[in-house]
Amino acid sequence: MVKCQIAGINIGLDYKYDLFFKNNLKNYLKPNVQVDHIIKVIYQSNLNEVKHTKILSKNKDNNIKSMVYYDELYKEVLIYIDPNHFREESLAHAEYIYMGMLFLEISFLYDFLPLHGSAIEVNDCAVIFSAPSGTGKSTHARLWHEHYLDEVKYINDDKPLLKVINNEIVVFGSPFSGEDKKNNNINKPLKAIIFLEQSKTNEISMLDKNLIVPLIIKNILRPEKEEFWDSILSIINFIANNIPIYKLKANISYDAVRTVYNKLFKGDKNEN
């Protein structure tokens, strides 16, 4: 088991395969920390659902491929995987995905909001690009990284964690950041959220206030437990009332990057 501190959460991770964890976890390791939660992967054939377990996936013959057990406060989370229903080369990915899902569920205990998006640090603050899968949020974040080089860092390229701290939204990185492993163990105040829409031209505008809350809800990770929703809705309402939310119609170009940068940091003035 490795001990980590992720967004201030002390957690132990017990897994078999290093492929998705070796480089991802190195900046989060805290070997001497007292862990409050443990997520462990157990490989077991012929899984059967028992009390207090939740099925994660089944195959086409309705056999259980994976399931999870956890107590009320997620002190011990056990992920069961039947290796007979996975290709050998896919088991490492399955571990990473399932452990990420359960870590994000744990994060709700600490009043975090996981938002589906790509978060970068620029000018010492966070900017998040959000959109349905395949729209280009990761590509847009990558263009920022390329265009501004050392001025931009990834916070998390998949599901950054948002939290209200001292009356502002702070964005935290975690090692669960999609297959490309783009993340850093940093946290920055949120400057803006940009919802992307593919277009041949580049145009950014404030999002209609009536669309903000439904759009954020559509793009968050939804918790399993109903009791987390009060905190989630409180964070969403805080974001809607305090953070600039934009709609960006964009193509895949550095011009799209400059369009957003000028809006956020230069008041729409042309970049030198």
C-alpha positions in Angstrom: 0.0 0.0 0.0 1.2 3.5 -0.8 0.2 6.4 1.4 -0.8 9.7 -0.3 -2.2 13.1 0.5 -4.5 14.2 -2.4 -6.2 17.6 -2.0 -5.6 17.4 1.7 -7.2 13.9 1.9 -4.9 11.3 3.6 -5.5 8.0 1.7 -3.9 4.6 1.2 -4.0 3.0 -2.2 -3.4 -0.8 -2.5 -3.2 -1.9 -6.1 -1.3 -4.5 -8.3 -0.2 -2.7 -11.4 2.1 0.3 -11.6 1.4 1.4 -15.1 -1.0 4.3 -14.3 0.3 5.0 -10.8 4.1 5.0 -10.9 4.6 8.5 -12.3 1.1 9.9 -11.4 1.5 9.4 -7.6 5.0 10.5 -7.0 4.1 14.1 -6.2 1.3 13.0 -3.8 3.2 10.4 -1.7 3.3 10.9 2.0 4.8 7.7 3.5 4.5 8.9 7.1 1.0 10.2 7.0 -1.8 8.5 9.1 -4.4 7.5 6.4 -8.1 8.1 6.9 -9.2 6.0 4.0 -7.9 2.9 2.2 -8.9 1.8 -1.3 -7.8 -1.7 -2.1 -8.1 -3.8 -5.2 -8.8 -7.5 -4.7 -8.7 -10.0 -7.6 -11.2 -12.8 -7.2 -12.9 -15.2 -9.6 -16.6 -15.9 -9.8 -17.8 -12.8 -8.0 -21.2 -12.8 -6.3 -23.1 -9.8 -5.1 -23.4 -9.7 -1.3 -24.9 -7.3 1.2 -23.4 -3.7 1.1 -21.6 -4.2 -2.2 -22.3 -2.3 -5.4 -21.8 -3.8 -8.8 -19.5 -1.7 -11.0 -19.7 -3.7 -14.2 -21.1 -7.0 -15.7 -20.3 -8.8 -19.0 -22.8 -9.6 -21.7 -23.7 -12.9 -19.9 -24.6 -10.9 -16.8 -21.6 -12.2 -14.9 -20.1 -9.7 -12.4 -16.8 -8.2 -13.7 -16.3 -5.9 -10.8 -18.0 -4.7 -7.6 -17.1 -2.5 -4.6 -17.7 -2.6 -0.9 -17.4 0.4 1.4 -18.5 1.4 4.9 -20.5 4.5 5.7 -17.5 6.8 5.9 -15.4 5.1 3.2 -12.8 4.2 5.7 -12.2 0.9 3.9 -13.1 0.6 0.2 -12.6 -2.8 -1.4 -12.8 -3.1 -5.2 -13.3 -6.7 -6.4 -12.2 -7.5 -9.9 -12.7 -10.8 -11.7 -9.6 -11.1 -13.9 -11.3 -13.8 -16.0 -13.6 -11.1 -17.6 -10.8 -8.7 -18.5 -8.0 -8.8 -21.0 -4.7 -9.0 -19.2 -3.5 -5.8 -20.8 -6.6 -3.9 -19.6 -6.4 -4.7 -15.9 -4.0 -1.9 -15.1 -6.4 0.6 -16.7 -9.4 -0.9 -14.8 -7.6 -0.5 -11.5 -6.8 3.1 -12.2 -10.4 3.9 -13.4 -12.1 2.2 -10.5 -9.8 3.6 -7.8 -10.3 7.1 -9.3 -14.1 6.7 -9.2 -14.0 5.7 -5.5 -11.5 8.5 -4.6 -13.8 11.1 -6.1 -16.7 9.6 -4.2 -14.6 10.0 -1.0 -13.9 13.6 -2.0 -17.6 14.5 -1.5 -17.1 13.8 2.3 -14.7 16.8 2.2 -17.0 19.1 0.3 -15.2 18.9 -3.0 -17.0 19.1 -6.3 -15.4 17.1 -9.1 -16.1 18.8 -12.4 -15.6 17.1 -15.8 -13.1 19.4 -17.5 -9.5 20.3 -18.0 -8.0 22.7 -15.5 -4.8 24.6 -16.1 -2.8 27.1 -14.0 -2.1 30.4 -15.7 -1.1 33.7 -14.1 -1.2 32.0 -10.7 -4.9 31.1 -11.0 -7.0 28.3 -12.4 -9.0 28.2 -15.7 -11.2 25.3 -16.4 -12.4 24.1 -19.9 -15.5 22.0 -19.7 -17.5 20.2 -22.4 -18.8 16.8 -23.3 -16.3 14.1 -24.2 -14.9 14.6 -27.7 -15.5 18.3 -27.9 -11.9 19.3 -27.5 -11.4 20.5 -23.9 -8.1 18.6 -23.5 -6.9 19.7 -26.9 -7.6 23.3 -26.0 -5.8 23.0 -22.7 -2.8 21.4 -24.6 -2.7 24.4 -27.0 -2.5 26.7 -24.0 0.4 24.6 -22.7 2.2 24.7 -26.0 1.5 28.4 -26.7 2.5 29.7 -23.3 5.1 27.1 -22.5 6.4 27.6 -18.9 3.6 30.0 -18.1 1.0 27.2 -18.0 0.8 24.1 -15.9 -1.8 21.3 -15.8 -3.8 21.1 -12.6 -5.9 18.2 -13.7 -6.9 17.2 -17.3 -10.0 15.2 -16.4 -11.8 15.9 -13.2 -10.3 18.8 -11.2 -11.6 19.1 -7.6 -13.3 22.4 -6.7 -13.9 23.6 -3.1 -15.1 26.8 -1.4 -12.3 28.0 0.9 -12.2 31.5 2.5 -15.1 32.7 0.3 -13.4 31.7 -3.0 -13.4 28.6 -5.2 -10.0 26.8 -5.1 -9.1 24.1 -7.8 -7.1 21.1 -6.7 -5.1 18.6 -8.7 -5.3 14.9 -8.2 -3.4 11.9 -9.7 -6.7 10.7 -11.3 -6.6 12.7 -14.5 -7.4 10.5 -17.5 -5.2 8.3 -19.5 -2.6 11.0 -20.4 -1.6 11.5 -16.7 -1.7 15.3 -16.9 -1.9 16.7 -13.4 0.1 18.5 -10.7 -0.2 18.5 -6.9 -1.1 22.2 -6.7 -4.2 24.2 -5.9 -5.1 27.6 -7.3 -8.1 30.1 -7.0 -10.5 29.7 -9.9 -10.5 32.6 -12.4 -13.2 31.3 -14.8 -14.9 28.3 -16.3 -15.1 28.1 -20.1 -17.7 25.8 -21.7 -16.5 24.8 -25.2 -18.5 24.5 -28.4 -16.8 23.5 -31.7 -16.9 26.2 -34.4 -15.0 27.3 -37.5 -14.5 30.7 -35.9 -13.5 31.9 -32.4 -15.9 33.8 -30.2 -16.2 34.1 -26.4 -19.2 35.5 -24.5 -20.7 35.4 -21.0 -22.9 32.4 -20.6 -26.6 33.1 -20.0 -27.1 33.0 -16.3 -30.2 30.8 -16.6 -28.0 28.1 -18.3 -25.1 28.1 -15.7 -26.5 25.8 -13.0 -28.0 23.2 -15.3 -24.8 23.1 -17.4 -22.6 22.7 -14.4 -24.8 19.9 -13.0 -24.6 18.2 -16.4 -20.8 18.2 -16.2 -20.1 17.1 -12.6 -19.5 13.7 -11.2 -22.7 12.8 -9.5 -22.4 11.1 -6.1 -23.9 7.8 -5.1 -25.2 9.1 -1.8 -28.1 11.5 -1.8 -26.8 13.3 1.4 -24.0 14.8 -0.6 -26.3 16.8 -2.8 -26.9 19.7 -0.3 -23.2 20.5 -0.3 -22.9 20.0 -4.1 -25.7 22.4 -4.8 -24.3 25.0 -2.4 -20.9 24.9 -4.2 -22.6 25.1 -7.6 -24.7 28.1 -6.5 -21.6 29.8 -5.2 -19.8 29.3 -8.5 -22.8 30.6 -10.4 -22.9 33.8 -8.4 -19.2 34.5 -8.0 -17.2 33.0 -10.9 -17.3 34.3 -14.5 -18.7 31.5 -16.8 -18.1 31.8 -20.5 -19.2 30.1 -23.6 -16.4 29.7 -26.2 -17.1 28.8 -29.8 -13.7 27.7 -31.0 -11.7 25.9 -33.6 -8.4 24.1 -32.8 -5.9 26.9 -33.1 -3.7 29.2 -31.1 -6.0 32.0 -32.1 -8.7 30.3 -30.0 -6.2 30.4 -27.1 -5.4 34.1 -27.6 -9.2 34.9 -27.8 -9.7 33.4 -24.3 -6.5 34.8 -22.8 -7.3 38.3 -24.0 -10.8 38.1 -22.5 -9.6 36.8 -19.1 -6.4 38.7 -18.6 -6.3 41.6 -21.0 -9.8 42.9 -21.1 -10.2 42.0 -24.8 -7.2 44.0 -25.8 -5.0 42.6 -28.6 -2.1 40.5 -27.4 1.3 42.0 -28.1 
